[in-house]
């Protein structure tokens, strides 16, 4: 039963990743593109977690944590660049 749930999860988050890629390419504004990039990071984290569950390896959970930290910092830096034009004051 867990194999079917993992397959369903991979399919849903993979489809979400593709839809976010479309929004990143065709976003009408910069804010839409920043939100699409942030949501892509979240979908990537969820795919890492699902793969860690399916392969029964703990290293993917640590990789997902590092990916979450890097994704948060990059989203904040990109927002600061869009709003102020400079990242470091």
KEKOLBA-409184 format. One record per residue (C-alpha): residue number from 1; chain; residue in three letters; z, y, x. Coordinates in nm, 3 decimals, decimal comma. Layout:
<tikes>
{seq=NUM	mol=A	type=Ala	c3=Z	c2=Y	c1=X};
...
</tikes>
This chain:
<tikes>
{seq=1	mol=A	type=Unk	c3=0,000	c2=0,000	c1=0,000};
{seq=2	mol=A	type=Unk	c3=0,077	c2=0,239	c1=0,286};
{seq=3	mol=A	type=Unk	c3=-0,272	c2=0,181	c1=0,426};
{seq=4	mol=A	type=Unk	c3=-0,428	c2=0,307	c1=0,102};
{seq=5	mol=A	type=Unk	c3=-0,201	c2=0,612	c1=0,098};
{seq=6	mol=A	type=Unk	c3=-0,290	c2=0,691	c1=0,460};
{seq=7	mol=A	type=Unk	c3=-0,660	c2=0,654	c1=0,386};
{seq=8	mol=A	type=Unk	c3=-0,626	c2=0,885	c1=0,087};
{seq=9	mol=A	type=Unk	c3=-0,433	c2=1,136	c1=0,298};
{seq=10	mol=A	type=Unk	c3=-0,694	c2=1,127	c1=0,575};
{seq=11	mol=A	type=Unk	c3=-0,966	c2=1,186	c1=0,318};
{seq=12	mol=A	type=Unk	c3=-0,790	c2=1,475	c1=0,146};
{seq=13	mol=A	type=Unk	c3=-0,690	c2=1,656	c1=0,463};
{seq=14	mol=A	type=Unk	c3=-1,029	c2=1,593	c1=0,618};
{seq=15	mol=A	type=Unk	c3=-1,201	c2=1,742	c1=0,314};
{seq=16	mol=A	type=Unk	c3=-0,962	c2=2,036	c1=0,327};
{seq=17	mol=A	type=Unk	c3=-1,048	c2=2,087	c1=0,693};
{seq=18	mol=A	type=Unk	c3=-1,419	c2=2,093	c1=0,613};
{seq=19	mol=A	type=Unk	c3=-1,368	c2=2,339	c1=0,327};
{seq=20	mol=A	type=Unk	c3=-1,166	c2=2,563	c1=0,555};
{seq=21	mol=A	type=Unk	c3=-1,443	c2=2,548	c1=0,812};
{seq=22	mol=A	type=Unk	c3=-1,683	c2=2,672	c1=0,544};
{seq=23	mol=A	type=Unk	c3=-1,444	c2=2,958	c1=0,457};
{seq=24	mol=A	type=Unk	c3=-1,411	c2=3,043	c1=0,826};
{seq=25	mol=A	type=Unk	c3=-1,788	c2=3,070	c1=0,860};
{seq=26	mol=A	type=Unk	c3=-1,863	c2=3,248	c1=0,530};
{seq=27	mol=A	type=Unk	c3=-1,544	c2=3,449	c1=0,475};
{seq=28	mol=A	type=Unk	c3=-1,619	c2=3,789	c1=0,325};
{seq=29	mol=A	type=Unk	c3=-1,339	c2=3,959	c1=0,518};
{seq=30	mol=A	type=Unk	c3=-1,142	c2=3,918	c1=0,838};
{seq=31	mol=A	type=Unk	c3=-0,826	c2=3,836	c1=0,643};
{seq=32	mol=A	type=Unk	c3=-0,999	c2=3,540	c1=0,476};
{seq=33	mol=A	type=Unk	c3=-1,104	c2=3,411	c1=0,815};
{seq=34	mol=A	type=Unk	c3=-0,753	c2=3,443	c1=0,959};
{seq=35	mol=A	type=Unk	c3=-0,609	c2=3,255	c1=0,661};
{seq=36	mol=A	type=Unk	c3=-0,877	c2=2,986	c1=0,693};
{seq=37	mol=A	type=Unk	c3=-0,794	c2=2,943	c1=1,062};
{seq=38	mol=A	type=Unk	c3=-0,423	c2=2,918	c1=0,988};
{seq=39	mol=A	type=Unk	c3=-0,486	c2=2,662	c1=0,715};
{seq=40	mol=A	type=Unk	c3=-0,706	c2=2,465	c1=0,954};
{seq=41	mol=A	type=Unk	c3=-0,413	c2=2,448	c1=1,195};
{seq=42	mol=A	type=Unk	c3=-0,191	c2=2,315	c1=0,916};
{seq=43	mol=A	type=Unk	c3=-0,452	c2=2,054	c1=0,822};
{seq=44	mol=A	type=Unk	c3=-0,484	c2=1,953	c1=1,187};
{seq=45	mol=A	type=Unk	c3=-0,107	c2=1,909	c1=1,209};
{seq=46	mol=A	type=Unk	c3=-0,108	c2=1,693	c1=0,899};
{seq=47	mol=A	type=Unk	c3=-0,390	c2=1,477	c1=1,038};
{seq=48	mol=A	type=Unk	c3=-0,192	c2=1,431	c1=1,360};
{seq=49	mol=A	type=Unk	c3=0,116	c2=1,328	c1=1,162};
{seq=50	mol=A	type=Unk	c3=-0,085	c2=1,083	c1=0,952};
{seq=51	mol=A	type=Unk	c3=-0,242	c2=0,933	c1=1,262};
{seq=52	mol=A	type=Unk	c3=0,103	c2=0,900	c1=1,418};
{seq=53	mol=A	type=Unk	c3=0,222	c2=0,713	c1=1,110};
{seq=54	mol=A	type=Unk	c3=-0,080	c2=0,484	c1=1,109};
{seq=55	mol=A	type=Unk	c3=-0,063	c2=0,402	c1=1,480};
{seq=56	mol=A	type=Unk	c3=0,319	c2=0,383	c1=1,487};
{seq=57	mol=A	type=Unk	c3=0,343	c2=0,604	c1=1,797};
{seq=58	mol=A	type=Unk	c3=0,596	c2=0,885	c1=1,835};
{seq=59	mol=A	type=Unk	c3=0,386	c2=1,086	c1=2,079};
{seq=60	mol=A	type=Unk	c3=0,170	c2=1,222	c1=1,796};
{seq=61	mol=A	type=Unk	c3=0,471	c2=1,378	c1=1,627};
{seq=62	mol=A	type=Unk	c3=0,552	c2=1,568	c1=1,946};
{seq=63	mol=A	type=Unk	c3=0,188	c2=1,672	c1=1,975};
{seq=64	mol=A	type=Unk	c3=0,198	c2=1,797	c1=1,616};
{seq=65	mol=A	type=Unk	c3=0,507	c2=2,005	c1=1,697};
{seq=66	mol=A	type=Unk	c3=0,337	c2=2,161	c1=1,999};
{seq=67	mol=A	type=Unk	c3=0,021	c2=2,222	c1=1,796};
{seq=68	mol=A	type=Unk	c3=0,231	c2=2,396	c1=1,528};
{seq=69	mol=A	type=Unk	c3=0,391	c2=2,628	c1=1,783};
{seq=70	mol=A	type=Unk	c3=0,059	c2=2,717	c1=1,944};
{seq=71	mol=A	type=Unk	c3=-0,101	c2=2,767	c1=1,602};
{seq=72	mol=A	type=Unk	c3=0,176	c2=3,002	c1=1,492};
{seq=73	mol=A	type=Unk	c3=0,153	c2=3,210	c1=1,808};
{seq=74	mol=A	type=Unk	c3=-0,226	c2=3,230	c1=1,788};
{seq=75	mol=A	type=Unk	c3=-0,215	c2=3,336	c1=1,423};
{seq=76	mol=A	type=Unk	c3=0,036	c2=3,612	c1=1,499};
{seq=77	mol=A	type=Unk	c3=-0,168	c2=3,729	c1=1,799};
{seq=78	mol=A	type=Unk	c3=-0,490	c2=3,735	c1=1,599};
{seq=79	mol=A	type=Unk	c3=-0,325	c2=3,930	c1=1,316};
{seq=80	mol=A	type=Unk	c3=-0,185	c2=4,183	c1=1,561};
{seq=81	mol=A	type=Unk	c3=-0,529	c2=4,221	c1=1,716};
{seq=82	mol=A	type=Unk	c3=-0,692	c2=4,277	c1=1,377};
{seq=83	mol=A	type=Unk	c3=-0,428	c2=4,528	c1=1,263};
{seq=84	mol=A	type=Unk	c3=-0,366	c2=4,722	c1=1,584};
{seq=85	mol=A	type=Unk	c3=-0,659	c2=4,647	c1=1,811};
{seq=86	mol=A	type=Unk	c3=-0,425	c2=4,537	c1=2,089};
{seq=87	mol=A	type=Unk	c3=-0,210	c2=4,229	c1=2,129};
{seq=88	mol=A	type=Unk	c3=0,034	c2=4,343	c1=2,399};
{seq=89	mol=A	type=Unk	c3=0,178	c2=4,691	c1=2,373};
</tikes>
